[in-house]
Amino acid sequence: MAGHKGKIVDFGSELHYEQMADDFNALLNSLHISPAYITGWSDGGINGLLLAIRHPDKVKKLATTGANIVPGSTVLTPSASALIRDNIAQINAGKQDDYSRNTSKLLHMMEIEPQITPADLKTIQCPVLVIGGDNDVIKPAHTLEIFENIPQAYLWILPASGHGTV
């Protein structure tokens, strides 16, 4: 990464959820915050889970909504899986600027990650509120799987709610 006039340019070829969680850990270190109350939605929910797994001393309590622990059609509704594929194809067919390259990296990551196992979830030491909508693009059965594998978890499925449950 290189900075210029307060902006950061990302020259990396890939993006990873683990990298993001480690970046959040570094941010908390630089701010001298430990432990913290973490709330994350969608990718932020994934990062909250990974922060609790990879840096357990940083998370006092976690609320995660719209998170998934594996990618693909077993977790996502068919329309969500198709939307990711269609957006990748559209970006790859269009003009390649910084925005499209960064969006392409994000969508590619969503196609192949995260790779969090139930055994990983069992290592989470803090209380976790797992939230999902009954009409979320993340299937409710997957949200239930996350809840069932975290030792100190609570579950809240919101009726008539989609991915934006926050």
VOBA-1610 file (N, C-alpha, C; in pm, whole numbers, padded with zeros to 5 digits, always signed):
BEGIN
Met+00083-00118+00000Met+00000+00000+00000Met+00088+00124+00000Ala+00043+00225-00069Ala+00114+00351-00072Ala+00015+00463-00044Gly+00059+00563+00027Gly-00030+00673+00060Gly+00005+00799-00018His-00097+00880-00048His-00076+01007-00116His-00193+01098-00081Lys-00161+01211-00018Lys-00263+01309+00019Lys-00377+01245+00099Gly-00342+01159+00195Gly-00443+01102+00282Gly-00518+00984+00224Lys-00482+00941+00103Lys-00548+00827+00041Lys-00453+00709+00038Ile-00507+00590+00050Ile-00427+00468+00043Ile-00461+00396-00086Val-00358+00358-00159Val-00376+00283-00282Val-00335+00140-00255Asp-00422+00047-00289Asp-00398-00095-00266Asp-00341-00156-00393Phe-00216-00202-00385Phe-00153-00264-00500Phe-00155-00416-00493Gly-00214-00472-00388Gly-00219-00617-00371Gly-00308-00681-00476Ser-00280-00807-00507Ser-00357-00876-00608Ser-00477-00949-00551Glu-00479-00971-00419Glu-00588-01045-00356Glu-00630-00978-00227Leu-00748-01017-00182Leu-00802-00970-00056Leu-00849-01092+00020His-00827-01095+00153His-00866-01210+00234His-00930-01164+00364Tyr-01031-01238+00409Tyr-01097-01206+00536Tyr-00997-01212+00652Glu-00907-01310+00652Glu-00810-01321+00760Glu-00722-01197+00767Gln-00684-01147+00650Gln-00603-01024+00642Gln-00680-00908+00705Met-00810-00899+00674Met-00892-00791+00731Met-00899-00802+00883Ala-00922-00924+00935Ala-00929-00943+01079Ala-00797-00905+01146Asp-00686-00940+01083Asp-00555-00902+01137Asp-00535-00751+01131Asp-00589-00686+01026Asp-00583-00540+01018Asp-00665-00475+01130Phe-00783-00533+01160Phe-00863-00481+01272Phe-00787-00497+01403Asn-00719-00609+01420Asn-00636-00631+01538Asn-00528-00523+01548Ala-00463-00494+01438Ala-00358-00391+01437Ala-00417-00253+01470Leu-00537-00226+01419Leu-00602-00098+01450Leu-00632-00089+01599Leu-00689-00195+01656Leu-00718-00195+01799Leu-00590-00179+01880Asn-00482-00242+01837Asn-00352-00224+01904Asn-00307-00079+01899Ser-00316-00018+01782Ser-00269+00119+01768Ser-00354+00217+01848Leu-00481+00184+01870Leu-00569+00269+01950Leu-00567+00232+02098His-00487+00130+02131His-00476+00081+02269His-00612+00039+02325Ile-00689-00033+02241Ile-00821-00083+02280Ile-00813-00235+02292Ser-00843-00285+02410Ser-00844-00430+02430Ser-00906-00460+02565Pro-01006-00541+02572Pro-01086-00594+02462Pro-01193-00492+02420Ala-01261-00522+02310Ala-01362-00431+02254Ala-01494-00505+02236Tyr-01600-00428+02234Tyr-01731-00479+02195Tyr-01737-00466+02043Ile-01758-00577+01972Ile-01753-00579+01826Ile-01892-00609+01770Thr-01933-00531+01674Thr-02055-00556+01598Thr-02017-00559+01451Gly-02061-00662+01379Gly-02028-00671+01238Gly-02146-00723+01157Trp-02164-00663+01041Trp-02271-00702+00950Trp-02208-00754+00820Ser-02255-00869+00773Ser-02213-00929+00647Ser-02063-00958+00652Asp-01983-00895+00565Asp-01838-00917+00571Asp-01783-00876+00708Gly-01841-00772+00768Gly-01800-00730+00901Gly-01831-00835+01006Gly-01940-00909+00986Gly-01973-01019+01076Gly-01872-01132+01065Ile-01830-01161+00942Ile-01725-01261+00920Ile-01597-01216+00989Asn-01563-01088+00971Asn-01442-01035+01034Asn-01450-01038+01186Gly-01569-01014+01241Gly-01586-01024+01385Gly-01560-01165+01434Leu-01614-01265+01363Leu-01589-01404+01399Leu-01440-01436+01392Leu-01376-01393+01283Leu-01233-01420+01268Leu-01148-01347+01372Leu-01188-01226+01408Leu-01115-01153+01512Leu-01126-01230+01644Ala-01245-01281+01675Ala-01264-01358+01799Ala-01186-01490+01796Ile-01169-01547+01678Ile-01094-01672+01664Ile-00943-01646+01666Arg-00898-01550+01587Arg-00755-01526+01569Arg-00692-01439+01678His-00774-01352+01738His-00724-01257+01839His-00825-01250+01954Pro-00842-01360+02026Pro-00948-01367+02128Pro-00937-01262+02238Asp-00817-01214+02264Asp-00798-01112+02367Asp-00856-00977+02327Lys-00890-00959+02201Lys-00941-00831+02152Lys-01094-00819+02158Val-01166-00930+02179Val-01312-00928+02169Val-01375-00961+02304Lys-01440-00861+02363Lys-01511-00883+02489Lys-01646-00949+02463Lys-01722-00894+02368Lys-01849-00950+02322Lys-01861-00920+02173Leu-01934-01008+02105Leu-01950-00995+01960Leu-02097-01009+01923Ala-02143-00920+01836Ala-02273-00936+01771Ala-02244-00943+01621Thr-02288-01051+01559Thr-02262-01072+01417Thr-02394-01098+01345Thr-02414-01032+01234Thr-02537-01049+01159Thr-02506-01064+01010Gly-02577-01155+00946Gly-02558-01177+00803Gly-02423-01235+00768Ala-02362-01310+00860Ala-02229-01368+00836Ala-02242-01509+00782Asn-02139-01553+00712Asn-02129-01692+00670Asn-01989-01741+00702Ile-01975-01875+00714Ile-01844-01930+00748Ile-01782-02006+00632Val-01859-02031+00528Val-01808-02090+00404Val-01879-02020+00288Pro-01818-02021+00169Pro-01882-01958+00055Pro-01974-02056-00019Gly-02048-02003-00114Gly-02116-02089-00209Gly-02264-02108-00191Ser-02316-02191-00278Ser-02461-02209-00289Ser-02521-02289-00175Thr-02441-02357-00095Thr-02499-02426+00021Thr-02532-02327+00132Val-02474-02209+00125Val-02492-02106+00227Val-02579-01993+00175Leu-02555-01952+00052Leu-02625-01839-00009Leu-02749-01886-00085Thr-02846-01798-00091Thr-02961-01827-00176Thr-02913-01830-00321Pro-02985-01899-00409Pro-02945-01902-00550Pro-02933-01763-00612Ser-03021-01672-00575Ser-03015-01537-00633Ser-02888-01463-00589Ala-02845-01484-00465Ala-02723-01418-00418Ala-02600-01474-00487Ser-02595-01606-00505Ser-02483-01668-00577Ser-02477-01617-00721Ala-02591-01608-00785Ala-02596-01559-00924Ala-02554-01413-00931Leu-02594-01333-00834Leu-02558-01191-00833Leu-02407-01172-00825Ile-02341-01250-00742Ile-02195-01241-00732Ile-02132-01278-00866Arg-02174-01390-00925Arg-02118-01432-01055Arg-02144-01327-01163Asp-02266-01273-01169Asp-02300-01172-01270Asp-02219-01045-01252Asn-02200-01002-01127Asn-02121-00881-01102Asn-01975-00900-01141Ile-01921-01017-01115Ile-01783-01045-01157Ile-01771-01038-01308Ala-01863-01102-01379Ala-01860-01101-01526Ala-01873-00959-01580Gln-01961-00880-01520Gln-01982-00742-01565Gln-01857-00658-01544Ile-01794-00673-01429Ile-01672-00596-01400Ile-01559-00639-01493Asn-01543-00769-01512Asn-01436-00817-01599Asn-01454-00774-01743Ala-01578-00753-01786Ala-01606-00712-01924Ala-01593-00561-01943Gly-01589-00484-01834Gly-01588-00339-01843Gly-01452-00278-01830Lys-01453-00147-01813Lys-01332-00068-01797Lys-01262-00107-01668Gln-01132-00126-01673Gln-01054-00166-01556Gln-00989-00044-01492Asp-01055+00010-01390Asp-00998+00119-01313Asp-00978+00071-01169Asp-00930+00159-01081Asp-00904+00118-00942Asp-01030+00064-00876Tyr-01143+00129-00899Tyr-01268+00085-00837Tyr-01307-00055-00885Ser-01302-00079-01015Ser-01342-00210-01067Ser-01245-00319-01022Arg-01115-00289-01016Arg-01018-00388-00970Arg-01042-00423-00823Asn-01068-00322-00741Asn-01094-00348-00599Asn-01225-00424-00580Thr-01327-00389-00655Thr-01455-00460-00647Thr-01439-00603-00693Ser-01360-00624-00797Ser-01334-00760-00846Ser-01264-00844-00740Lys-01166-00785-00669Lys-01097-00857-00562Lys-01195-00896-00451Leu-01284-00803-00415Leu-01382-00830-00311Leu-01477-00942-00352Leu-01528-00936-00474Leu-01621-01038-00521Leu-01553-01174-00535His-01429-01175-00582His-01355-01301-00591His-01337-01362-00452Met-01305-01278-00354Met-01290-01327-00217Met-01422-01389-00170Met-01533-01325-00201Met-01663-01376-00158Met-01696-01510-00225Glu-01639-01535-00342Glu-01660-01663-00411Glu-01587-01778-00345Ile-01470-01752-00285Ile-01385-01861-00234Ile-01367-01860-00082Glu-01411-01758-00015Glu-01394-01745+00129Glu-01526-01705+00191Pro-01538-01713+00322Pro-01441-01757+00421Pro-01433-01909+00427Gln-01337-01956+00504Gln-01320-02100+00529Gln-01306-02120+00679Ile-01412-02092+00750Ile-01415-02106+00896Ile-01482-02239+00927Thr-01418-02322+01007Thr-01474-02453+01040Thr-01554-02447+01170Pro-01644-02544+01189Pro-01711-02553+01319Pro-01611-02563+01435Ala-01501-02632+01414Ala-01397-02641+01518Ala-01340-02502+01549Asp-01323-02418+01447Asp-01277-02280+01470Asp-01377-02205+01557Leu-01506-02218+01526Leu-01609-02148+01602Leu-01608-02192+01748Lys-01581-02318+01772Lys-01580-02371+01909Lys-01470-02308+01995Thr-01370-02245+01932Thr-01262-02181+02008Thr-01299-02041+02056Ile-01409-01986+02008Ile-01448-01850+02047Ile-01484-01849+02195Gln-01417-01761+02268Gln-01430-01760+02414Gln-01528-01657+02467Cys-01566-01560+02387Cys-01652-01453+02436Cys-01799-01482+02404Pro-01893-01414+02471Pro-02033-01427+02434Pro-02057-01368+02295Val-02141-01436+02216Val-02169-01394+02079Val-02319-01396+02055Leu-02371-01286+02002Leu-02509-01280+01956Leu-02505-01301+01805Val-02564-01411+01759Val-02569-01444+01617Val-02707-01401+01567Ile-02709-01310+01469Ile-02833-01252+01420Ile-02848-01284+01272Gly-02970-01311+01232Gly-03000-01332+01090Gly-03144-01297+01064Gly-03173-01270+00939Gly-03310-01247+00897Gly-03367-01375+00838Asp-03496-01396+00856Asp-03554-01518+00799Asp-03562-01513+00647Asn-03539-01395+00587Asn-03533-01381+00441Asn-03396-01334+00395Asp-03293-01363+00473Asp-03156-01320+00443Asp-03103-01398+00322Val-03004-01341+00252Val-02936-01413+00145Val-02849-01525+00202Ile-02816-01514+00331Ile-02751-01623+00404Ile-02866-01710+00456Lys-02866-01835+00419Lys-02976-01923+00458Lys-02984-01934+00611Pro-03106-01927+00667Pro-03121-01938+00813Pro-03058-02064+00872Ala-03059-02174+00799Ala-02996-02297+00848Ala-02846-02276+00870His-02785-02194+00788His-02641-02166+00804His-02618-02078+00927Thr-02704-01978+00947Thr-02694-01894+01066Thr-02709-01981+01191Leu-02801-02076+01187Leu-02821-02169+01298Leu-02695-02253+01322Glu-02630-02295+01214Glu-02505-02373+01228Glu-02397-02291+01299Ile-02386-02164+01265Ile-02288-02078+01333Ile-02320-02073+01482Phe-02446-02043+01514Phe-02491-02036+01653Phe-02460-02166+01729Glu-02491-02278+01670Glu-02476-02407+01739Glu-02331-02444+01769Asn-02236-02382+01701Asn-02096-02418+01719Asn-02015-02319+01804Ile-02079-02216+01854Ile-02011-02119+01941Ile-02057-02147+02084Pro-01963-02175+02174Pro-02001-02217+02311Pro-02093-02120+02385Gln-02066-01990+02379Gln-02146-01892+02451Gln-02228-01808+02353Ala-02310-01873+02273Ala-02384-01802+02170Ala-02531-01788+02204Tyr-02587-01682+02150Tyr-02730-01655+02157Tyr-02775-01633+02013Leu-02898-01671+01983Leu-02949-01663+01846Leu-03069-01571+01840Trp-03071-01488+01736Trp-03184-01398+01713Trp-03213-01399+01563Ile-03319-01466+01523Ile-03364-01466+01384Ile-03480-01367+01377Leu-03463-01263+01296Leu-03564-01159+01284Leu-03665-01195+01177Pro-03794-01194+01212Pro-03897-01226+01112Pro-03911-01114+01010Ala-03945-01154+00887Ala-03967-01060+00777Ala-03848-00966+00758Ser-03728-01020+00771Ser-03606-00939+00760Ser-03510-01005+00664Gly-03438-00923+00588Gly-03342-00972+00492Gly-03199-00957+00542His-03110-00927+00451His-02968-00920+00484His-02934-00795+00567Gly-03011-00691+00554Gly-02985-00568+00630Gly-03056-00567+00763Thr-03022-00663+00850Thr-03092-00677+00978Thr-03045-00578+01083Val-02941-00500+01053Val-02888-00407+01154Val-02969-00280+01158
//
